Amino acid sequence: MEISWIPQFRQYVSDVRSEIRKVVWPTKKETITTTVVVFSMVVLMSLFLWLVDVILSMLVHWIVR
């Protein structure tokens, strides 16, 4: 009884290792810069959405009064 999936699995692992060698990993500086940009955008969007929420809340409160 031959197990036919073993050669396929070995080929798959070989292909994965080959592809990983082709990956260009970011430098530490690029990673830090990207992290700071993403964090800054999250903070800015949070503040913007908070402001919109406050304004709409005030508007609804004024209309309902």
ZAMI-332717 format. One record per residue: residue number from 1; residue in three letters; z, y, x of N, C-alpha, C, O in turn. Coordinates in steps of 0.001 Angstrom, whole numbers. Each point is the difference from the previous one (the first is absolute). Example, Ala and Ser with C-alpha at 12.3 -4.5 7.8 and 13.67 -1.06 7.14 Angstrom:
2
+-----+-----+---------+---------+---------+---------+---------+---------+---------+---------+---------+---------+---------+---------+
|   i |  aa |     n_w |     n_v |     n_u |    ca_w |    ca_v |    ca_u |     c_w |     c_v |     c_u |     o_w |     o_v |     o_u |
+-----+-----+---------+---------+---------+---------+---------+---------+---------+---------+---------+---------+---------+---------+
|   1 | ALA |    7800 |   -5690 |   13190 |       0 |    1190 |    -890 |       0 |    1200 |     900 |     665 |     -19 |    1036 |
|   2 | SER |   -1385 |    1069 |   -1386 |      60 |    1190 |     820 |     730 |    1090 |    -770 |     169 |    1108 |     509 |
+-----+-----+---------+---------+---------+---------+---------+---------+---------+---------+---------+---------+---------+---------+
***
This chain:
65
+-----+-----+---------+---------+---------+---------+---------+---------+---------+---------+---------+---------+---------+---------+
|   i |  aa |     n_w |     n_v |     n_u |    ca_w |    ca_v |    ca_u |     c_w |     c_v |     c_u |     o_w |     o_v |     o_u |
+-----+-----+---------+---------+---------+---------+---------+---------+---------+---------+---------+---------+---------+---------+
|   1 | MET |       0 |   -1186 |     850 |       0 |    1186 |    -850 |       0 |    1250 |     895 |     937 |     238 |     762 |
|   2 | GLU |   -1976 |     523 |    -872 |    -143 |    1197 |     827 |     389 |    1240 |    -796 |    -324 |     138 |   -1179 |
|   3 | ILE |    1014 |     739 |    1847 |     403 |    1249 |    -647 |   -1053 |    1042 |     369 |     -90 |     429 |    1151 |
|   4 | SER |    -691 |     -36 |   -2127 |   -1159 |     860 |     279 |     344 |    1483 |     105 |    -815 |     783 |     488 |
|   5 | TRP |    1978 |    -391 |    -926 |     318 |    1426 |      13 |     521 |     477 |    1351 |      16 |    1205 |     252 |
|   6 | ILE |     406 |   -2107 |     616 |     560 |     401 |    1295 |   -1022 |     727 |     877 |     335 |    1047 |     554 |
|   7 | PRO |   -1559 |   -1547 |    -400 |    -974 |     756 |     803 |    -315 |    1375 |    -595 |    -193 |     975 |     727 |
|   8 | GLN |     146 |    -915 |   -2041 |    -256 |    1290 |    -651 |    1152 |     970 |     249 |    -216 |    1188 |     238 |
|   9 | PHE |    1423 |   -1700 |    -295 |    1166 |     839 |     251 |      11 |     492 |    1444 |     311 |    1164 |     252 |
|  10 | ARG |    -641 |   -2024 |     686 |     -63 |     401 |    1406 |   -1051 |    1084 |     207 |     223 |     954 |     745 |
|  11 | GLN |   -1359 |   -1102 |   -1402 |   -1050 |    1013 |     108 |     469 |    1324 |    -594 |    -259 |    1070 |     551 |
|  12 | TYR |     947 |   -1158 |   -1674 |     541 |    1203 |    -638 |     962 |     730 |     938 |     -99 |    1215 |     172 |
|  13 | VAL |    1019 |   -1949 |     426 |     977 |     602 |     920 |    -722 |     609 |    1200 |     355 |    1086 |     459 |
|  14 | SER |   -1351 |   -1776 |      38 |    -789 |     534 |    1117 |    -693 |    1302 |    -389 |      -9 |     961 |     769 |
|  15 | ASP |    -570 |    -939 |   -1967 |    -674 |    1215 |    -480 |     987 |    1156 |    -173 |    -309 |    1142 |     339 |
|  16 | VAL |    1470 |   -1438 |    -857 |    1020 |    1038 |    -204 |     420 |     591 |    1343 |     105 |    1219 |     136 |
|  17 | ARG |     130 |   -2065 |     840 |     402 |     481 |    1332 |   -1101 |     865 |     612 |     270 |    1016 |     640 |
|  18 | SER |   -1506 |   -1439 |    -850 |   -1125 |     773 |     522 |     -68 |    1386 |    -646 |    -241 |     997 |     681 |
|  19 | GLU |     453 |    -941 |   -1981 |     -50 |    1286 |    -709 |    1172 |     896 |     389 |    -159 |    1215 |     108 |
|  20 | ILE |    1322 |   -1800 |     102 |    1170 |     800 |     384 |    -223 |     655 |    1357 |     476 |    1110 |     235 |
|  21 | ARG |   -1182 |   -1771 |     642 |    -294 |     602 |    1308 |    -900 |    1226 |    -127 |       3 |     862 |     880 |
|  22 | LYS |    -770 |    -775 |   -1960 |    -923 |    1127 |    -204 |     689 |    1223 |    -611 |    -559 |    1097 |      13 |
|  23 | VAL |    1752 |   -1276 |    -540 |     700 |    1087 |    -678 |     391 |    1067 |    1019 |     495 |    -305 |    1085 |
|  24 | VAL |    -728 |    1560 |   -1458 |     432 |    1118 |     835 |    1285 |     540 |    -624 |     -25 |     648 |   -1046 |
|  25 | TRP |    1140 |    -927 |    1705 |    1284 |     401 |    -529 |     257 |    1476 |     312 |    -386 |     482 |    1065 |
|  26 | PRO |    1034 |     238 |   -1982 |     275 |    1421 |     255 |    1043 |     173 |    1108 |     846 |    -860 |     243 |
|  27 | THR |    -952 |    1999 |     403 |     994 |     308 |    1029 |    1293 |     449 |    -678 |      34 |     249 |   -1205 |
|  28 | LYS |    1017 |    -151 |    1995 |    1290 |     444 |    -539 |    -124 |    1416 |    -552 |     555 |     311 |   -1054 |
|  29 | LYS |   -1282 |     546 |    1767 |    -179 |    1388 |    -434 |    -759 |      59 |   -1332 |     368 |     768 |    -889 |
|  30 | GLU |   -1415 |   -1568 |     753 |    -768 |     -22 |   -1254 |     862 |    -487 |   -1162 |     -74 |     531 |   -1108 |
|  31 | THR |     881 |   -1534 |    1371 |     872 |    -543 |   -1044 |    1022 |    1035 |    -450 |     231 |     172 |   -1197 |
|  32 | ILE |     375 |     511 |    2151 |     996 |    1027 |    -339 |    -656 |    1152 |    -764 |     544 |     481 |    -995 |
|  33 | THR |   -1709 |     -43 |    1463 |    -708 |    1098 |    -663 |    -358 |    -369 |   -1439 |     210 |     790 |    -920 |
|  34 | THR |    -741 |   -1972 |     735 |    -373 |    -440 |   -1341 |    1231 |    -109 |    -901 |     -51 |     373 |   -1172 |
|  35 | THR |    1132 |    -872 |    1708 |    1241 |    -120 |    -772 |     510 |    1370 |    -428 |     423 |     175 |   -1142 |
|  36 | VAL |    -458 |     784 |    2039 |     457 |    1354 |    -322 |    -895 |     624 |   -1073 |     499 |     644 |    -923 |
|  37 | VAL |   -1796 |    -828 |    1036 |    -925 |     555 |    -995 |     261 |    -620 |   -1374 |      70 |     713 |   -1002 |
|  38 | VAL |      73 |   -2023 |     956 |     245 |    -679 |   -1279 |    1332 |     458 |    -597 |      71 |     304 |   -1191 |
|  39 | PHE |     961 |    -253 |    1992 |    1303 |     437 |    -493 |     -62 |    1440 |    -519 |     570 |     312 |   -1046 |
|  40 | SER |   -1259 |     555 |    1774 |    -138 |    1398 |    -421 |    -726 |     105 |   -1332 |     397 |     777 |    -868 |
|  41 | MET |   -1451 |   -1550 |     706 |    -752 |      39 |   -1259 |     848 |    -525 |   -1161 |     -82 |     518 |   -1114 |
|  42 | VAL |     875 |   -1517 |    1367 |     882 |    -532 |   -1043 |    1003 |    1067 |    -426 |     245 |     182 |   -1193 |
|  43 | VAL |     327 |     514 |    2147 |     962 |    1062 |    -316 |    -690 |    1130 |    -777 |     531 |     485 |    -999 |
|  44 | LEU |   -1710 |     -71 |    1463 |    -730 |    1076 |    -692 |    -373 |    -389 |   -1430 |     166 |     793 |    -927 |
|  45 | MET |    -661 |   -1997 |     754 |    -368 |    -441 |   -1349 |    1232 |    -129 |    -891 |     -62 |     298 |   -1193 |
|  46 | SER |    1161 |    -733 |    1756 |    1239 |    -106 |    -776 |     443 |    1380 |    -483 |     380 |     171 |   -1158 |
|  47 | LEU |    -432 |     798 |    2047 |     372 |    1363 |    -389 |    -953 |     564 |   -1047 |     433 |     648 |    -953 |
|  48 | PHE |   -1707 |    -886 |    1125 |    -990 |     473 |    -971 |     246 |    -625 |   -1375 |      16 |     705 |   -1010 |
|  49 | LEU |     169 |   -1995 |     972 |     223 |    -681 |   -1280 |    1323 |     423 |    -631 |     101 |     112 |   -1222 |
|  50 | TRP |     902 |     119 |    2045 |    1273 |     494 |    -531 |    -200 |    1375 |    -645 |     522 |     270 |   -1081 |
|  51 | LEU |   -1276 |     584 |    1754 |    -254 |    1340 |    -535 |    -787 |     -76 |   -1314 |     330 |     703 |    -954 |
|  52 | VAL |   -1344 |   -1531 |     896 |    -766 |    -167 |   -1235 |     907 |    -528 |   -1110 |     -89 |     454 |   -1141 |
|  53 | ASP |     944 |   -1389 |    1463 |     922 |    -549 |    -992 |     935 |    1080 |    -539 |     229 |      80 |   -1206 |
|  54 | VAL |     302 |     739 |    2086 |     911 |    1072 |    -427 |    -738 |     988 |    -903 |     519 |     399 |   -1043 |
|  55 | ILE |   -1705 |     -13 |    1437 |    -774 |     972 |    -795 |    -342 |    -576 |   -1369 |     165 |     673 |   -1018 |
|  56 | LEU |    -638 |   -1910 |     990 |    -339 |    -610 |   -1294 |    1240 |    -203 |    -861 |     -49 |     162 |   -1219 |
|  57 | SER |    1131 |    -509 |    1843 |    1247 |    -172 |    -741 |     444 |    1317 |    -626 |     418 |      37 |   -1157 |
|  58 | MET |    -512 |    1034 |    1923 |     356 |    1324 |    -532 |    -941 |     393 |   -1131 |     434 |     562 |   -1005 |
|  59 | LEU |   -1698 |    -850 |    1164 |    -987 |     319 |   -1025 |     291 |    -749 |   -1292 |     -26 |     592 |   -1079 |
|  60 | VAL |     296 |   -1865 |    1176 |     302 |    -807 |   -1180 |    1296 |     501 |    -653 |      87 |     108 |   -1223 |
|  61 | HIS |     893 |     188 |    2038 |    1266 |     519 |    -537 |    -237 |    1317 |    -729 |     570 |     220 |   -1069 |
|  62 | TRP |   -1386 |     643 |    1614 |    -301 |    1290 |    -629 |    -755 |    -193 |   -1319 |     267 |     702 |    -975 |
|  63 | ILE |   -1216 |   -1661 |     944 |    -772 |    -258 |   -1224 |     891 |    -597 |   -1091 |    -109 |     393 |   -1161 |
|  64 | VAL |     969 |   -1314 |    1507 |     837 |    -684 |    -962 |    1063 |     931 |    -577 |     404 |    -169 |   -1151 |
|  65 | ARG |      34 |    1105 |    1895 |    1038 |     937 |    -474 |    -421 |     643 |   -1222 |     735 |     819 |    -551 |
+-----+-----+---------+---------+---------+---------+---------+---------+---------+---------+---------+---------+---------+---------+
***
